Amino acid sequence: MEQFNKLLTRLTTYHNLYIIPKLQLSSPPEFSDFGGFLFFTLYCIMQKRRHLYFILIIITIALGLFSRKIDSLPLATGDALYAVMVYLGFRFVFIRKPLYYALLLSIVFCFIIEFLQLVQSPLLIEARNHSLLRLVLGQGFLWSDLIAYSIGAFVCYLLDKKFIFSKK
C-alpha cells in the first residue's frame, strides 16, 4: 500500500508542481473503473518523459506540414523534420532503450521508405494517390532525401542527448 501511495504522489507531482491533489487511497483502484484506468494511463504517459516526446511529435508534424507551404524553405527541411518526427516516435515507443537505438531505427526506417519509392507496384502507386499516405510514403526517390533524413535524425539525437535525456 505504501508503494501505491508513492506511485500516486509521483503521478500527481510534475516538476514539483501539483497538477491534481494528492490522493490517499486505502486500496488501489480497480482497472475496471474509469478512475483507475485514468491514473494508470497518466502514469504511463508521464513516465520517463513520454509526454514530452508526444508533444514534440505533434509540434514536428505541424512544422513539417507548414514547411511545405513556405516556398523560400528548401524541400530538404520537410524531409529532415520527417526524420525528426520518426526519431521522436521511436523514442516515445522505446523509451527504455538507449538513444542510439532510436537513431538507428529512425535512419533505417526513413531509408526504407525512401527506397520503397523506387518500387512501382500497383498497391504502392494506389497508396501514394491518397493524400495522407503520400505524406508518409513520399512520391519520388532522391539521394538528397537520404542526406536530409540522416541530418535530421542525427541533430535530433544530439538535441535529445543534450536537453531531454540528460535531465533524468
N, C-alpha and C positions, 0 to 999 in steps of 0.2 A: 504494500500500500504506500509506503514511503517513496518507493521508486516512481509510482504513478503520480504522486503529488509533485515530485521533482520534474517529471515529464510535463505536467501541466504548467508548472512555473516557467520552464524553458519555453514552452509553447506560447504562453501569454506574454513573454518578455521578448522584445525585439530591440536590440541595441540599447538596453536599459530604459526603454520607453514602454509603458504598459499600453498595449493595444486594447485588450479586454481585461476585466478584473480577474484577479487570481481566484481560482476555484478550489475549494477543499471538498472533495467528494469522498464518501465513505466506501464506495466501490467503483471500479472502472465502469464507464458507460458501455452499454451493450452496443455492438455494431449494428444491431437491427434497428436501433432508433437513430434518428437523424442527427442528434447532438453528438453521439459517439462517432458517427461516421464523419461529421464535420471536423471534430477535433483530430481524428486520425488523418484526414486529408490535409488539414492545415499543418500538422506536424510534418507530414511527408514533403509538402511543398517547401516549407521553411527550412527543412533540414539541409545542411551543407550548401547553402546559398542557391538552391534550385530556383527560388523565386526571382532572384536577380538574373539568372540566366534566361528565365522565361520572359521577363520584362525586356531584356536586351534583344532577345529573338524578335519580339514584336516591333521594337524600335528599328531593328535592322531591316525587317521586311518593309516597313514604311519608308525608310530611307532608300532602299533598293527600288521600290516602285516609283518613288519621287525622282530618283536619279535618271530614270528613263524619260521623264518629262522635260528635263533641262538639257537643251541642245549643246550648251558650252562644256558640259562634262563629257569626258571620254567614255565610250561604252565599257571599257575595262573597269570602270568604277562599279557598275552594276554587277559585274562578274566577281569582283573582289568582295563586294557586300554579300553576294550569294555564298561564297566560301566562308565568310564570317558567320552567316546565319547557320550554315551546316555545322561549323565548328561548335557554335553555341548550342545547337541542338544535340550534338554528341556529348557535350559537357553536361547538359541537362539530363540526358539518359544515363550516361556512365559517370556519375558524379564521384564515385569512389575510385575510379581508375586514375592513373597518372595523367598529367596534362598532355604529354606527348602522344598518348593513346588517342585522344580526341583529334589531335593534329594529324596523325597518320590516317585515321579513319576519314576525316573530312577531305584530305587531299585525294585519297583513293576514291572516295565517293564522287567527288567533283570530276576527277579524271574519267571515271566510268561513264558518268552522264555525258561528258564531252565526247568520248569515243563512241558512245551509242548514237551520236548524231551522224556518224558515218554509215550506220545501218539504216537501210531504207525498206524495212519490212512494212507490209500493209498496216499491221497493228500500230507500229510506232508512228507511221505517217498519219494515221487517223487520230492517234492520241495528241500529236503536235497541232492538229487543227482545233483542238479545244483550248480556249484562252488560258485557263488555269494550268493545264498540263504543259502548254507551250512555255510558260514561265519556269516550270520545273525541269522539263526535258531539253529546252533550248531549240534552236532552229537549224543552225549550221555549225560545222566544225571549224574552229580557228585555233591555230597554235598559240596565238596571243592570249586566248582564254585560259590555257593551261598555266601560263605565267601569272595571269591575274588571280587565278584560284590559289596558286602557291603563295603569292604575296599576301593575299587577303587572309588566308588561314594562318600563315606564319606571324603576321602582325597581330592578329587576334590572340594567338598563342602567347606572344610576348606581353601583350597588354594584360591578358588573363594572369600570367605568371607574376607580373609586377603589381597589379592593383587588386585583383579579386582573390586569387588563390593565396597570396601572401598574408591575407587578413585572417587566416584560420586561427 
